Amino acid sequence: MDNDELTISTSVNGLGLTCPEPLMLLRKCVRESNSGDLIALFSDDPVSLRDVPAFCEFMHHTLVSLPDAEHPHRFLIRKG
């Protein structure tokens, strides 16, 4: 399934912010979301490439996608 076909429940705008702010915004959003919700985090902080996958693994959420050429600053996370 293409990521564009997924229904995003909530978007978090962390563009222009530096560590740890994007992760803290994501954490707050996850806490307010329901299990199974799909969250889009937009972050241009290079540290997010390390922090978001580690956060998802530690908190048992699914990292659906990392930024790519089509979506250079988008992380998709499904709440566990």
N, C-alpha and C positions, 0 to 999 in steps of 0.2 A: 504494500500500500504506500502510495506517495505521501510524504509528510503534509502536503497541501490539502489532502483529503481528510486529515485528522481535524476534529473539532477542538479548538483551543478554548478552555474554560476561562482562563485568566491570563493577562499579559502583564509583565513586570518590566518597566523601563529603567534599566541601569546604565544606559548610554552616558558616557562622560564621567561616570563615577569610578573610583578606584577601590581596590581591596581595603576593607572588607565589605564596603557598602552594597555592591550587587548581591553578594551572598546573603547579607542580612535582610535585604528586601525579599529575596527568594524565600528565605526561611520564614519570614512573616507571612508571606502569601501561602506557603505550604500549610502552615498552622491553621489558616483560615479556610482552607480548601477541604473538599471531601475526598475520600479514598477513590482513586480512579480518575480524578480530574487531571486534565492536561494543562500544564502551565508553560507559557512561553516567556523565557527570560531573554531580554535583549541587553547585551553587555559587550562593550568594546575593550574592556580591561583584559590584557593578555593573561593575567593571573587567573581569571575565571575559567580558562581552559584546563587548569589544574584543579581549582577549587570546586567547581560544579560537579564533575565526575566523582570526586572524593566525597562530597556531601551526599550525593545520591547513593553511593555505595554504603556509606556509614549509616544513613537514615533509612535504608531499604526502599528507596524510590527508584523508578526506572528512568534512566537517561535514554530518551527516545532518539534524540539527535543532537549532534554538535554543530557549531557553525560550519557552513560550507560555502562554495562559490555562489550558490543561488541565494542563500540566507547567511551573509557573512558574520552576523552578530547574534544569531538566534540559537538558543538552547531550548530543547523541548524536554520537559520532565513530566512523568506521570507519577502522581502521588501514590505511594504504596499503601 
